Amino acid sequence: MSTKEKIINILDILPEDVIKSIYDYTQYLAYQNEDVLTDEEIKSLNTAMEDMQNGKYITHEELLKELGYKENIAL
């Protein structure tokens, strides 16, 4: 029996909340090296920072009003 088959057999007897934790951990392992930004992402962040420094932004309240919210909601 392969290691993959052994893992599947174990998963079959575990409760769903434990399986969810295992899934979350395997996702972390699979994608832990994807935290590196691409050149395009870095360029976009730099542009956004420049826009903010030049006053090209809207406030949280303005965004909520633009989206049609009547009350301020906490994020």
N, C-alpha and C positions, 0 to 999 in steps of 0.2 A: 504494500500500500504506500502510495506517495505521500509526501508531507502535506501537499494540498488536500488530498483525500482525508487525511487524518484531521486536518483543521476543520474541514467541512463536517465530519462526523462529530467533532466536539461542538461545533456551532449548533448542530441539530438538537443538542440537549440543554443549551444555555437559555436563560430567560432573555426576553427581548431587550431589556434595559442594558444588560451586559453586552449583548451583540451590538447595540448602538454605540457603546463605549469603545468596543473593539474596532468598529467601523471608523469612528472618529480618529482613533489612533493610527489606523492603517492609512487613512487619508493624509494625516500629518506626515507619516513616513514617506508616502508616495510623492508628496508635493513640497517637501521641506526645502528643496533647492530652488523653488520657483519664486522665492522672495526677492530675487535679483531683478532690478528694474531694467527694462529694455531702453535703448537709446531714445526711442520714440516717447516712452513714458517719462523719461527724465526731461526731454524737451518740453513736453506738455506741462509738467510740474513747474519748470522754470518760467514758461509763459504765464501760467496762472499766478505765480508769485510776482512777476513783473506787473501783471494787470492789477493785482491787489495793491502793490506799492504806488501805482498810478491812479488809484481811486476807482478802478473799474470793477466794482462789485456791488452786490445788493445785500442789505441786512437780512437777518433771519425774519424779522417782522415784515419786511417788504416781500420776501419770498412767500410767506404764508398768505399775505394779502393777495398776491398775484395768483396763488393756487386756490383762492376762494375761501380760506379759513377765516372765521370771524374772531376766534380767540387765539391767543398765543398758546402754543403747545410746547411742552418741554421735550427735548430730545435726549 
